[in-house]
Amino acid sequence: MKAKSKGKLAIFDTFKTKDNDLTGEAKRQRAIITILGSGGNPAGRTRTGISQKIAKKQEIAWKNIYSGIFRDLDEILLPMEIAEEDGRLPLKRGPKALQEKGIPYYHLTKKGILVGLAINGIENMGSQLEEFFSKSDSKEKEFEKILRKFMTNSPNFTYSIFQKYVKAFCEDKINKLLPFDLTKLKDISDENLLIQKEILSAFLKFTNPEKKEATTFLDKIG
């Protein structure tokens, strides 16, 4: 029987008085997901390894954040199946029982890769998209071709789509992240998405001279 999550995915949480400032929990969960998504040495994907990587970047003692990392993994990311155990590293010291069991290290599930696409920016989006769709079924692959095309020609727009999809899940506007289905966004009111859709629809109706004129106009304002 799967454990129930005691918390929530907080990667988009901000302070009530500062809408643009992510909470400490949000930053911590993002960092864990990013580290697990980057692969690498298993030792760097244990609870201790993750704590040390984050602490080094923040220039603090890793033991000060270990409890938060432990909680995020065991109460949120693992129960929600965003991350899962990838194996165990043997121990030569410590309690015998712990030496026999070893120390677990983790990686992202397919769901976790999808969350990573919503927080890691456009730099690694291509490889993440490749990995996600390699694990997808035929129905989910319906969106692959057009997303790859948008990724090449409009990476920021593509990134915003994943952000909106995962954020809708975090805000309980979408019940499940998987199966991946972007039509779920249709019932969610999002002003930016409506504006983007309106601009694209209008552009397609323009004559060629009008398209050139519109492109020149957009270049001037942004």
Order of alpha helices (4+ residues) and beta strands (2+ residues): beta-beta-alpha-alpha-alpha-beta-alpha-beta-alpha-alpha-alpha-alpha-alpha-alpha
